[in-house]
Amino acid sequence: MKAAVIRFPGSNCDQDCVLALREFGVETDFVWHKDESLAGYDLIALPGGFSYGDYLRCGAIARFSPVMKAVREQAARGTLVIGICNGFQILCEAGLLPGALIRNRDLHFRCEHLHVRVEDVANPFLHEAQTGGLLRIPIAHGEGSYTADAATLAELNQTGRVLLRYADAAGAAIDAANPNGSAENIAGICNAARNVFGLMPHPERACDPRLGSTDGRVIFESILSTLGVRKAA
Amino acid sequence: MKAKVIVMPKHSVLDPQGVAVRDAIHHHGLPAVKAARVGKVIELELDGSQTEAQLHEVCRDLLSNPVIEDYQLVIEA
């Protein structure tokens, strides 16, 4: 199995992402945003950061990078694509995921560990997790308020494409547990084909006990077992 | 030749910046302001070889995000 972590100018979680994947034994390359081919990769990760300084809108300029054409082609072929934080924003801007991410409702940059509830496990990214299970994973964003029109939200709900919601420690997806004002506490969604996943929390920062949580591992373990790689010991 | 693109958050989308600006205006002593919304203005300098349709395309695809924003294109002589 081979993974690509895309580097845009202003990406800053690319190293964390590569480190996490390599610790799972995955052969992982940095891929520059000007590269035009992603042939041979089983997983494409769009990392967090501030691509192009968040100019215009988060992810708005990155989505025109040459590599995004290849991301689109590989996504259409069924290759797994995960967009974390700024990567999620880029996938929305690129139209690979519906909706958009806007300024946090309290205008604060929120950087903290919190809980997300697993809403659906019938997908390549969470099938090793439990529906209703809680993951303690950090967020770090100023523009993570997920928004979409009512029809889009209804479709996401009806088709099991809301994969993660912000919840309290008891697992209730209440407003007090919503860090940014996201519609229906949405923290992560996937596309209709279930091979493109975008989420605001950072699972790559929750893979090593020294970082305070290892709950992010289940996402990488799910991806690995989807791709037929045995779970890391 | 110039064009101005005015991009505003859709009315249906929460605009926390606008709310914060309105509150600041109230603190400044002007309670008459009932609401504020914050958008952006993008000025384009043109050589004249473009069509209006091309400008709308760039407004739609890049300068605004139709999921959350509306735009207005003003072409100036």
Interface residues (C-beta under 8 A of the other chain):
Chain A: L56 R57 A60 F64 C92 E93 P98 G99 A100 I102 R103 N104 R105 D106 L107 S145 T147 A148 D149 G181
Chain B: P9 S12 V13 L14 P16 Q17 A20 L62 L63 N65 V67 I68
